Amino acid sequence: MNANPYARTQRGRGLVREFLVVMLGVLVALALEQWLSDWQEAQRADDTLLAMQEELRDFAVVLRPRLAASPCVVQRLQDLEAHLSLQDPLPAVEAVGRTPYLFSSRSGWRGGAPELLSRHQGPRQAQVYGEIYQGMEEFALLSKQEQANWARLQTLQTPEGTVDGSRRWRLREEIASARNANLLLTAIADQMLERLTSLDVDVDGEPPLVDMQQRAVCQPMSLVGA
């Protein structure tokens, strides 16, 4: 006996409805899963951005003493160059001093931060952050090299007696290296502070870590016993 065509039609429609309900449920579940994933990623991006903003504020606190030290460094290097032109025996000088050696954390830009920032803040914003973090790295490396120059210049704080031509030449090389480092570090500090300001980072909110005017490098240089 043939089945009722009407019943077959009704069963077919029921199967279609069940299929559509199942598909709709699957699609809704996938959409919710994607929304949750996007929301969690956006939260990670916000948290990463907050951590980076904090690091950049710390970086600004490092940069400001550098700018304050720059005129003192220029004058001190001129004084040391003039000192090396004296005749033997070369007298010792009072505290030569050195530039501030300050650095800040750069962990915020590691891992997936560049990709997260590019997706949620735009590629241009991510590029600016990347340039700043690159500047932070270059600043730290150059500051470390500069400290070696000043450590050698501080040997002038002890009486040298007769200083032969090769030693004077080496010390003049240290002065030249320190002068170039100061120019580069000052330029980096100026540029990075400008970039930080463009990102609405408060570059003047925290007090400076050091008072450069009280540091030896900013005090008048004199001969030992003078």
C-alpha beads as a LAMMPS data file, in Angstrom:
LAMMPS data file: protein, C-alpha beads

226 atoms
225 bonds

1 atom types
1 bond types

-500.0 500.0 xlo xhi
-500.0 500.0 ylo yhi
-500.0 500.0 zlo zhi

Masses

1 110.0

Atoms # bond

1 1 1 0.000 0.000 0.000
2 1 1 1.354 3.416 -0.964
3 1 1 1.855 5.935 1.829
4 1 1 -0.254 9.039 1.919
5 1 1 1.473 11.692 -0.247
6 1 1 0.307 14.412 2.110
7 1 1 1.876 12.646 5.098
8 1 1 5.122 12.221 3.205
9 1 1 5.131 15.950 2.428
10 1 1 4.531 16.824 6.058
11 1 1 7.352 14.542 7.199
12 1 1 9.666 16.083 4.614
13 1 1 8.820 19.573 5.817
14 1 1 9.410 18.505 9.391
15 1 1 12.846 17.165 8.527
16 1 1 13.676 20.404 6.730
17 1 1 12.536 22.424 9.759
18 1 1 14.626 20.271 12.097
19 1 1 17.629 20.638 9.801
20 1 1 17.195 24.414 9.665
21 1 1 16.833 24.632 13.449
22 1 1 19.997 22.574 13.936
23 1 1 21.901 24.675 11.380
24 1 1 20.658 27.889 12.960
25 1 1 21.797 26.653 16.375
26 1 1 25.223 25.761 14.981
27 1 1 25.548 29.151 13.290
28 1 1 24.504 30.996 16.459
29 1 1 26.996 28.953 18.495
30 1 1 29.789 29.721 16.020
31 1 1 28.873 33.404 16.006
32 1 1 28.897 33.534 19.808
33 1 1 32.223 31.707 19.908
34 1 1 33.723 34.171 17.417
35 1 1 32.306 37.133 19.337
36 1 1 33.770 35.787 22.586
37 1 1 37.141 35.219 20.930
38 1 1 37.126 38.756 19.474
39 1 1 36.110 40.230 22.829
40 1 1 38.876 38.353 24.656
41 1 1 41.416 39.479 22.066
42 1 1 40.224 43.082 22.380
43 1 1 40.642 42.813 26.147
44 1 1 44.194 41.502 25.674
45 1 1 44.902 44.389 23.313
46 1 1 43.596 46.904 25.879
47 1 1 45.640 45.326 28.676
48 1 1 48.753 45.291 26.482
49 1 1 48.213 48.920 25.543
50 1 1 47.839 49.943 29.193
51 1 1 51.081 48.136 30.089
52 1 1 52.868 49.809 27.186
53 1 1 51.563 53.245 28.159
54 1 1 52.994 52.727 31.647
55 1 1 56.365 51.726 30.195
56 1 1 56.362 54.756 27.904
57 1 1 55.677 57.084 30.830
58 1 1 58.705 55.569 32.570
59 1 1 60.719 56.091 29.391
60 1 1 59.775 59.777 29.379
61 1 1 61.124 60.070 32.927
62 1 1 64.422 58.623 31.639
63 1 1 64.600 60.968 28.655
64 1 1 64.135 64.221 30.534
65 1 1 67.337 63.939 32.642
66 1 1 69.181 63.175 29.421
67 1 1 68.090 66.476 27.926
68 1 1 68.938 68.276 31.161
69 1 1 72.409 66.699 31.182
70 1 1 73.275 67.542 27.587
71 1 1 74.531 71.143 28.103
72 1 1 76.593 69.977 31.106
73 1 1 78.114 67.192 29.027
74 1 1 79.066 69.557 26.222
75 1 1 80.809 71.902 28.682
76 1 1 82.554 69.114 30.587
77 1 1 83.962 67.580 27.412
78 1 1 85.287 70.975 26.373
79 1 1 86.923 71.334 29.803
80 1 1 88.502 67.883 29.549
81 1 1 89.815 68.613 26.074
82 1 1 91.390 71.816 27.357
83 1 1 92.850 69.902 30.307
84 1 1 94.569 67.452 27.973
85 1 1 96.334 70.354 26.284
86 1 1 98.245 71.150 29.514
87 1 1 101.898 70.290 29.756
88 1 1 103.280 67.358 31.747
89 1 1 103.004 66.452 34.503
90 1 1 99.282 66.425 33.907
91 1 1 97.497 67.322 37.169
92 1 1 94.488 65.366 38.390
93 1 1 91.043 66.959 38.328
94 1 1 88.257 66.895 40.870
95 1 1 85.210 64.693 40.159
96 1 1 84.854 64.385 36.407
97 1 1 81.350 62.977 36.801
98 1 1 79.432 61.082 34.181
99 1 1 76.148 61.162 32.360
100 1 1 73.019 59.601 33.928
101 1 1 72.667 55.901 33.202
102 1 1 68.933 55.246 33.284
103 1 1 66.796 52.738 31.423
104 1 1 63.225 51.449 31.418
105 1 1 61.413 48.192 30.724
106 1 1 60.752 47.190 27.114
107 1 1 58.745 44.012 27.716
108 1 1 55.423 45.381 26.461
109 1 1 56.401 45.132 22.794
110 1 1 57.304 41.458 22.924
111 1 1 55.188 38.490 21.893
112 1 1 52.052 39.255 19.922
113 1 1 51.803 42.936 20.895
114 1 1 52.606 44.352 17.413
115 1 1 49.957 42.187 15.713
116 1 1 47.361 42.880 18.421
117 1 1 47.966 46.608 18.227
118 1 1 47.841 46.636 14.444
119 1 1 44.442 44.889 14.405
120 1 1 42.827 46.923 17.168
121 1 1 44.553 50.322 16.914
122 1 1 45.436 50.373 13.231
123 1 1 48.758 49.818 11.433
124 1 1 49.804 53.483 11.681
125 1 1 49.449 53.501 15.473
126 1 1 51.308 50.200 15.722
127 1 1 54.110 51.654 13.605
128 1 1 54.528 54.631 15.948
129 1 1 54.683 52.352 18.995
130 1 1 57.187 50.142 17.189
131 1 1 59.408 53.132 16.374
132 1 1 59.341 54.254 19.995
133 1 1 60.302 50.831 21.292
134 1 1 63.091 50.658 18.725
135 1 1 64.246 54.074 19.959
136 1 1 64.186 52.757 23.538
137 1 1 66.453 49.875 22.568
138 1 1 68.887 52.092 20.680
139 1 1 68.906 54.563 23.579
140 1 1 69.774 51.826 26.089
141 1 1 72.587 50.368 23.951
142 1 1 74.098 53.773 23.227
143 1 1 73.897 54.784 26.900
144 1 1 75.814 51.647 27.876
145 1 1 78.552 52.408 25.357
146 1 1 78.711 56.013 26.554
147 1 1 79.273 54.896 30.136
148 1 1 82.445 53.105 29.020
149 1 1 83.718 56.392 27.535
150 1 1 83.126 58.238 30.793
151 1 1 84.690 55.479 32.892
152 1 1 87.934 55.979 30.947
153 1 1 87.693 59.762 31.210
154 1 1 87.336 59.421 34.974
155 1 1 90.899 58.084 35.112
156 1 1 91.907 61.759 34.887
157 1 1 90.837 62.067 38.532
158 1 1 94.116 60.457 39.622
159 1 1 97.549 62.107 39.184
160 1 1 99.023 60.821 35.946
161 1 1 102.489 62.338 35.974
162 1 1 103.906 62.183 32.488
163 1 1 101.190 61.328 29.979
164 1 1 102.671 60.162 26.715
165 1 1 101.261 61.113 23.341
166 1 1 99.460 57.803 22.757
167 1 1 97.559 58.086 26.047
168 1 1 96.528 61.663 25.299
169 1 1 95.389 60.522 21.872
170 1 1 93.298 57.711 23.399
171 1 1 91.694 60.087 25.888
172 1 1 90.889 62.535 23.081
173 1 1 89.277 59.616 21.236
174 1 1 87.124 58.948 24.314
175 1 1 86.114 62.607 24.370
176 1 1 85.157 62.452 20.687
177 1 1 83.157 59.242 21.248
178 1 1 81.404 60.715 24.284
179 1 1 80.576 63.859 22.311
180 1 1 79.038 61.829 19.467
181 1 1 77.095 59.697 21.950
182 1 1 75.703 62.799 23.617
183 1 1 74.575 64.215 20.286
184 1 1 72.835 60.963 19.335
185 1 1 71.238 60.395 22.743
186 1 1 69.972 63.966 22.874
187 1 1 68.505 63.624 19.375
188 1 1 66.826 60.328 20.312
189 1 1 65.435 61.870 23.512
190 1 1 63.999 64.849 21.600
191 1 1 62.428 62.647 18.939
192 1 1 61.029 60.080 21.368
193 1 1 59.454 62.733 23.608
194 1 1 57.788 64.185 20.526
195 1 1 56.463 60.754 19.538
196 1 1 55.259 60.069 23.081
197 1 1 53.383 63.355 23.111
198 1 1 51.692 62.377 19.830
199 1 1 50.385 59.262 21.617
200 1 1 49.008 61.397 24.489
201 1 1 51.572 59.982 26.928
202 1 1 52.029 62.342 29.863
203 1 1 55.735 63.161 29.504
204 1 1 55.773 65.721 32.333
205 1 1 53.642 63.980 34.950
206 1 1 56.355 62.187 36.943
207 1 1 59.189 64.011 38.749
208 1 1 62.668 63.522 37.229
209 1 1 64.656 60.604 38.610
210 1 1 67.765 62.727 39.128
211 1 1 68.511 66.416 39.615
212 1 1 71.249 66.884 37.041
213 1 1 72.287 70.278 38.357
214 1 1 73.449 68.584 41.568
215 1 1 75.474 65.917 39.745
216 1 1 79.246 66.186 39.389
217 1 1 79.137 66.489 35.607
218 1 1 77.167 69.747 35.973
219 1 1 79.485 71.214 38.633
220 1 1 82.542 73.336 37.762
221 1 1 85.638 71.241 37.202
222 1 1 88.784 72.096 39.125
223 1 1 92.280 70.678 39.635
224 1 1 93.004 68.552 42.696
225 1 1 94.376 70.785 45.431
226 1 1 93.617 73.980 43.525

Bonds

1 1 1 2
2 1 2 3
3 1 3 4
4 1 4 5
5 1 5 6
6 1 6 7
7 1 7 8
8 1 8 9
9 1 9 10
10 1 10 11
11 1 11 12
12 1 12 13
13 1 13 14
14 1 14 15
15 1 15 16
16 1 16 17
17 1 17 18
18 1 18 19
19 1 19 20
20 1 20 21
21 1 21 22
22 1 22 23
23 1 23 24
24 1 24 25
25 1 25 26
26 1 26 27
27 1 27 28
28 1 28 29
29 1 29 30
30 1 30 31
31 1 31 32
32 1 32 33
33 1 33 34
34 1 34 35
35 1 35 36
36 1 36 37
37 1 37 38
38 1 38 39
39 1 39 40
40 1 40 41
41 1 41 42
42 1 42 43
43 1 43 44
44 1 44 45
45 1 45 46
46 1 46 47
47 1 47 48
48 1 48 49
49 1 49 50
50 1 50 51
51 1 51 52
52 1 52 53
53 1 53 54
54 1 54 55
55 1 55 56
56 1 56 57
57 1 57 58
58 1 58 59
59 1 59 60
60 1 60 61
61 1 61 62
62 1 62 63
63 1 63 64
64 1 64 65
65 1 65 66
66 1 66 67
67 1 67 68
68 1 68 69
69 1 69 70
70 1 70 71
71 1 71 72
72 1 72 73
73 1 73 74
74 1 74 75
75 1 75 76
76 1 76 77
77 1 77 78
78 1 78 79
79 1 79 80
80 1 80 81
81 1 81 82
82 1 82 83
83 1 83 84
84 1 84 85
85 1 85 86
86 1 86 87
87 1 87 88
88 1 88 89
89 1 89 90
90 1 90 91
91 1 91 92
92 1 92 93
93 1 93 94
94 1 94 95
95 1 95 96
96 1 96 97
97 1 97 98
98 1 98 99
99 1 99 100
100 1 100 101
101 1 101 102
102 1 102 103
103 1 103 104
104 1 104 105
105 1 105 106
106 1 106 107
107 1 107 108
108 1 108 109
109 1 109 110
110 1 110 111
111 1 111 112
112 1 112 113
113 1 113 114
114 1 114 115
115 1 115 116
116 1 116 117
117 1 117 118
118 1 118 119
119 1 119 120
120 1 120 121
121 1 121 122
122 1 122 123
123 1 123 124
124 1 124 125
125 1 125 126
126 1 126 127
127 1 127 128
128 1 128 129
129 1 129 130
130 1 130 131
131 1 131 132
132 1 132 133
133 1 133 134
134 1 134 135
135 1 135 136
136 1 136 137
137 1 137 138
138 1 138 139
139 1 139 140
140 1 140 141
141 1 141 142
142 1 142 143
143 1 143 144
144 1 144 145
145 1 145 146
146 1 146 147
147 1 147 148
148 1 148 149
149 1 149 150
150 1 150 151
151 1 151 152
152 1 152 153
153 1 153 154
154 1 154 155
155 1 155 156
156 1 156 157
157 1 157 158
158 1 158 159
159 1 159 160
160 1 160 161
161 1 161 162
162 1 162 163
163 1 163 164
164 1 164 165
165 1 165 166
166 1 166 167
167 1 167 168
168 1 168 169
169 1 169 170
170 1 170 171
171 1 171 172
172 1 172 173
173 1 173 174
174 1 174 175
175 1 175 176
176 1 176 177
177 1 177 178
178 1 178 179
179 1 179 180
180 1 180 181
181 1 181 182
182 1 182 183
183 1 183 184
184 1 184 185
185 1 185 186
186 1 186 187
187 1 187 188
188 1 188 189
189 1 189 190
190 1 190 191
191 1 191 192
192 1 192 193
193 1 193 194
194 1 194 195
195 1 195 196
196 1 196 197
197 1 197 198
198 1 198 199
199 1 199 200
200 1 200 201
201 1 201 202
202 1 202 203
203 1 203 204
204 1 204 205
205 1 205 206
206 1 206 207
207 1 207 208
208 1 208 209
209 1 209 210
210 1 210 211
211 1 211 212
212 1 212 213
213 1 213 214
214 1 214 215
215 1 215 216
216 1 216 217
217 1 217 218
218 1 218 219
219 1 219 220
220 1 220 221
221 1 221 222
222 1 222 223
223 1 223 224
224 1 224 225
225 1 225 226
